[in-house]
Amino acid sequence: MSDLKTLHFYATPEHKCSYLEDHIAQTLFVDPHAVISTEAYSELSDLGFRRSGKHIYRPHCQHCQACISVRIPIPQFKLSRSQRRVLNKNSDLKVRRLKPVFTQEYYDLYAEYIEARHADGDMYPPDPEQFNSFLVEGNQKTEFLEFRDGTGRLLAIAVVDFLTHGLSAIYTFHSPGEQHRSLGSLAILKEIEMCQSLNLPFLYLGYWVSECRKMRYKTLFRPIEMLLDNQWIKIDQP
């Protein structure tokens, strides 16, 4: 097992930014051959790193600091009125914790979601190998949260990693035809409940970019902490 003192890091060449048009990005990766313990992964998360498949990374742009790591401090979290409404209108759903696996049902929902919501992104077009490498084949302790309605129809999957002091929300995909349910927000609320039940103090939500419309939902969960100048700062007000 590697710890932070023995890990090697590699910077990519500059490439097109996934979040901001007309921006150039650079990414710092942990050595993909290193065996990363949960403890080391947790420390890396505190430093702003994320996981995608078997890769652990963070933005490493020379002239831009737009990507800000955010997390929810669970003991201080307070439900808003709109979040209570989301929970109430989804009270009919059944949520189960399962090991990450590939199934045709899961992949079909994933493909439908990518094609409807992210056809302009670097995850388009979806394919089964991409699904496996991104969501199933990581080297950390991971679970799928499966959301089904009363008929058994699959509506959403939320993917979470376990840290020593929290959960990391890796990805959520859901039925594009169920917008009235606010399934993305529901997934975060259920991850918060999961942290509460496991007595874990933080839920890591990845990166927030103020100019990226698709990320604005993250700051609706209050209070939220942002990693600014290598320190986690709590933000209480919008």
HUZIQUI-V499166 format. One line per field, one symbol per residue. ss: DSSP state (H for helix, E for strand, - for the rest). burial: 1 if it has 9 or more other ideal C-beta (glycine too) atoms within 8 Angstrom, else 0. A space follows every 10 residues. Layout:
ss->???
burial->???
//
This chain:
ss->-E------EE E---EE---- ---EE-EEEE -----E-HHH HHHHHH---E EE--EEEEE- -------EEE EEEHHH---- HHHHHHHHH- ---EEEEE-- ---HHHHHHH HHHHHHH--- -------HHH HHHHHH---- -EEEEEEE-- ---EEEEEEE EEE--EEEEE EEEE-HHHHH H-HHHHHHHH HHHHHHHH-- -EEEEEEE-- --HHHHHHHH ---EEEEE-- EEEEE---
burial->0110001000 0100101011 0010111111 1001011101 1111101111 1010111111 1001011111 1111001000 0011011011 0010000101 0000011011 1111100100 0001010001 1111110101 0111111110 0001111111 1110011111 0111110100 1111111111 1101110001 1111111110 0100100111 1111111000 00011000
//
